[in-house]
Amino acid sequence: MTNRLDVRLDSEHRRRLEELAGESGVPISEIVRRLIDGAYEDTLRARRKQAIERLIGLNVEDPPEPDTLSRELEAAHEPGGLH
């Protein structure tokens, strides 16, 4: 399902959209959708980068090797281990 959106543009923005649509051979509405998708992807990329930077800043130590972790978990859950 599609929804209608009315947007007011000055003549220069309208001309630019028409130019993009003409070069691409698609309707202006498709150009607008592509621009929205591009802006959305840029925003998601920036959010992921910020999340990575926050994770790097946490200075979390590396987890133990899987075999070591498995032994530690088994020892912790054996009778008399940690509860």
DRENVEXMI-570285 format. One record per residue (C-alpha): residue number from 0; chain; x negated, y negated, z negated. Coordinates in nm, 4 decimals, decimal comma, always signed. Each point is the difference from the previous one (the first is absolute). Example, Ala and Ser with C-alpha at 12.3 -4.5 7.8 and 13.67 -1.06 7.14 Angstrom:
// DRENVEXMI-570285
<node n="0" chain="A" px="-1,2300" py="+0,4500" pz="-0,7800"/>
<node n="1" chain="A" px="-0,1370" py="-0,3440" pz="+0,0660"/>
// end
This chain:
// DRENVEXMI-570285
<node n="0" chain="A" px="+0,0000" py="+0,0000" pz="+0,0000"/>
<node n="1" chain="A" px="-0,1290" py="-0,3455" pz="+0,0832"/>
<node n="2" chain="A" px="+0,0811" py="-0,3285" pz="-0,1671"/>
<node n="3" chain="A" px="+0,0120" py="-0,3417" pz="+0,1520"/>
<node n="4" chain="A" px="-0,2342" py="-0,2690" pz="-0,1303"/>
<node n="5" chain="A" px="+0,0212" py="-0,3598" pz="+0,1091"/>
<node n="6" chain="A" px="-0,3296" py="-0,1859" pz="-0,0105"/>
<node n="7" chain="A" px="-0,0514" py="-0,3622" pz="+0,0921"/>
<node n="8" chain="A" px="-0,3224" py="-0,0736" pz="+0,1829"/>
<node n="9" chain="A" px="-0,1488" py="-0,3170" pz="+0,1321"/>
<node n="10" chain="A" px="-0,0652" py="-0,0144" pz="+0,3732"/>
<node n="11" chain="A" px="-0,3700" py="+0,0917" pz="-0,0346"/>
<node n="12" chain="A" px="+0,0698" py="+0,3189" pz="-0,1965"/>
<node n="13" chain="A" px="+0,2752" py="+0,0938" pz="+0,2426"/>
<node n="14" chain="A" px="-0,2386" py="-0,0559" pz="+0,2934"/>
<node n="15" chain="A" px="-0,2617" py="+0,2216" pz="-0,1654"/>
<node n="16" chain="A" px="+0,2515" py="+0,2801" pz="-0,0568"/>
<node n="17" chain="A" px="+0,1166" py="-0,0240" pz="+0,3597"/>
<node n="18" chain="A" px="-0,3610" py="+0,0134" pz="+0,1185"/>
<node n="19" chain="A" px="-0,0703" py="+0,3100" pz="-0,2095"/>
<node n="20" chain="A" px="+0,3192" py="+0,1650" pz="+0,1198"/>
<node n="21" chain="A" px="-0,0745" py="-0,0831" pz="+0,3614"/>
<node n="22" chain="A" px="-0,3519" py="+0,1394" pz="-0,0162"/>
<node n="23" chain="A" px="+0,1187" py="+0,3166" pz="-0,1722"/>
<node n="24" chain="A" px="+0,3094" py="+0,0467" pz="+0,2127"/>
<node n="25" chain="A" px="+0,2208" py="+0,0468" pz="-0,3051"/>
<node n="26" chain="A" px="+0,2796" py="-0,2084" pz="-0,1525"/>
<node n="27" chain="A" px="-0,0787" py="-0,2675" pz="-0,2571"/>
<node n="28" chain="A" px="+0,1753" py="+0,2107" pz="-0,2651"/>
<node n="29" chain="A" px="-0,2554" py="+0,2769" pz="+0,0574"/>
<node n="30" chain="A" px="-0,2860" py="-0,2490" pz="-0,0348"/>
<node n="31" chain="A" px="+0,1473" py="-0,1205" pz="-0,3300"/>
<node n="32" chain="A" px="+0,0302" py="+0,3596" pz="-0,1253"/>
<node n="33" chain="A" px="-0,3616" py="+0,0700" pz="+0,0980"/>
<node n="34" chain="A" px="-0,1195" py="-0,3152" pz="-0,1751"/>
<node n="35" chain="A" px="+0,1920" py="+0,0961" pz="-0,3144"/>
<node n="36" chain="A" px="-0,1469" py="+0,3509" pz="+0,0109"/>
<node n="37" chain="A" px="-0,3508" py="-0,1424" pz="+0,0421"/>
<node n="38" chain="A" px="+0,0422" py="-0,2438" pz="-0,2877"/>
<node n="39" chain="A" px="+0,1402" py="+0,2787" pz="-0,2186"/>
<node n="40" chain="A" px="-0,2937" py="+0,2295" pz="+0,0788"/>
<node n="41" chain="A" px="-0,2425" py="-0,2839" pz="-0,0762"/>
<node n="42" chain="A" px="+0,1706" py="-0,0493" pz="-0,3369"/>
<node n="43" chain="A" px="-0,0178" py="+0,3725" pz="-0,0813"/>
<node n="44" chain="A" px="-0,3671" py="+0,0068" pz="+0,1004"/>
<node n="45" chain="A" px="-0,0712" py="-0,2953" pz="-0,2326"/>
<node n="46" chain="A" px="+0,1874" py="+0,1717" pz="-0,2856"/>
<node n="47" chain="A" px="-0,2004" py="+0,3201" pz="+0,0490"/>
<node n="48" chain="A" px="-0,3244" py="-0,1983" pz="+0,0027"/>
<node n="49" chain="A" px="+0,0961" py="-0,1740" pz="-0,3253"/>
<node n="50" chain="A" px="+0,0891" py="+0,3347" pz="-0,1582"/>
<node n="51" chain="A" px="-0,3360" py="+0,1447" pz="+0,1034"/>
<node n="52" chain="A" px="-0,1808" py="-0,3013" pz="-0,1421"/>
<node n="53" chain="A" px="+0,1887" py="+0,0405" pz="-0,3304"/>
<node n="54" chain="A" px="-0,0881" py="+0,3711" pz="-0,0113"/>
<node n="55" chain="A" px="-0,3657" py="-0,0742" pz="+0,0674"/>
<node n="56" chain="A" px="+0,0074" py="-0,2526" pz="-0,2826"/>
<node n="57" chain="A" px="+0,1208" py="+0,2614" pz="-0,2488"/>
<node n="58" chain="A" px="-0,3435" py="+0,1687" pz="-0,0116"/>
<node n="59" chain="A" px="+0,1547" py="+0,3436" pz="-0,0525"/>
<node n="60" chain="A" px="-0,2548" py="+0,2777" pz="-0,0298"/>
<node n="61" chain="A" px="+0,0039" py="+0,2769" pz="+0,2548"/>
<node n="62" chain="A" px="+0,2081" py="+0,3035" pz="-0,0939"/>
<node n="63" chain="A" px="-0,1886" py="+0,3193" pz="-0,0779"/>
<node n="64" chain="A" px="-0,0525" py="+0,2661" pz="+0,2621"/>
<node n="65" chain="A" px="+0,3068" py="+0,2252" pz="+0,0489"/>
<node n="66" chain="A" px="-0,1671" py="+0,3035" pz="-0,1639"/>
<node n="67" chain="A" px="-0,1048" py="-0,2073" pz="-0,3017"/>
<node n="68" chain="A" px="+0,3456" py="-0,1549" pz="-0,0298"/>
<node n="69" chain="A" px="+0,1640" py="+0,3422" pz="+0,0237"/>
<node n="70" chain="A" px="-0,2193" py="+0,1358" pz="-0,2843"/>
<node n="71" chain="A" px="+0,0724" py="-0,3082" pz="-0,2131"/>
<node n="72" chain="A" px="+0,3751" py="+0,0347" pz="+0,0540"/>
<node n="73" chain="A" px="-0,0057" py="+0,3723" pz="-0,0757"/>
<node n="74" chain="A" px="-0,1970" py="-0,0634" pz="-0,3212"/>
<node n="75" chain="A" px="+0,2380" py="-0,2762" pz="-0,1057"/>
<node n="76" chain="A" px="+0,3057" py="+0,2217" pz="+0,0437"/>
<node n="77" chain="A" px="-0,1313" py="+0,3221" pz="-0,1528"/>
<node n="78" chain="A" px="+0,1156" py="+0,0918" pz="-0,3494"/>
<node n="79" chain="A" px="-0,1931" py="-0,2257" pz="-0,2364"/>
<node n="80" chain="A" px="-0,0719" py="-0,2526" pz="+0,2782"/>
<node n="81" chain="A" px="+0,1297" py="-0,3536" pz="+0,0134"/>
<node n="82" chain="A" px="+0,3774" py="-0,0426" pz="-0,0307"/>
// end
